[in-house]
Amino acid sequence: KFIPIMPSTLCFNMNDMTTYTMFASAGISMILDAIKDRRPEARITLMGVFPRRGREARVKELNKVVRALAKEHGVHYADPGKELAGKKGLIDEGLFTDGLHPNEVGYKRIVGYFM
């Protein structure tokens, strides 16, 4: 059984780098532990946070935290958001509806990460 876990930028309050990141990390850790306890056979993949217009550098830092959580918990890490970035790591505007949510073309580009 494949279980993708996709943290949201809401989990990491984009304005507060330390406090909310710490709480969100603890929450994600609890979720991973609960899934592993209840479904030890599951193949869990913790997904990186999607890029967000004007916050690409922050998301890059958040994904370092997410990657470290995946390693700490012995689960896979994947970063579908890298498929949504254009030049210089900024979002590819043609793949988003509003700078945060991918459009149909954007989702088609990353659907393989969720299968």
Long-range contacts (C-beta under 8 A, 24 or more apart in sequence): 1-39, 1-41, 1-42, 1-43, 2-42, 2-43, 2-45, 2-115, 3-35, 3-39, 3-42, 3-43, 3-44, 3-45, 4-44, 4-45, 4-47, 4-78, 4-113, 4-114, 5-31, 5-32, 5-35, 5-44, 5-45, 5-46, 5-47, 5-75, 6-47, 7-46, 7-47, 7-49, 7-62, 7-66, 8-49, 9-49, 9-50, 9-52, 9-55, 9-59, 9-62, 9-100, 12-49, 12-62, 12-65, 14-52, 14-55, 14-58, 17-58, 17-61, 21-62, 21-65, 25-65, 25-69, 28-66, 28-69, 29-69, 29-72, 29-73, 32-69, 32-73, 32-75, 33-73, 36-73, 36-75, 43-76, 44-73, 44-75, 44-76, 45-70, 45-75, 45-76, 45-77, 45-78, 45-113, 46-70, 46-73, 46-75, 46-76, 46-77, 46-78, 47-77, 47-78, 47-79, 47-80, 47-113, 48-77, 48-78, 48-79, 48-80, 48-81, 48-82, 49-81, 50-80, 50-81, 50-84, 50-100, 50-102, 51-81, 51-84, 51-85, 51-89, 51-90, 51-91, 52-91, 52-99, 52-100, 53-90, 53-91, 53-93, 53-96, 53-99, 53-100, 54-99, 56-85, 56-89, 56-90, 56-91, 57-89, 60-89, 78-113, 80-110, 80-113, 80-114, 81-110, 83-109, 83-110, 83-113, 84-109, 84-110
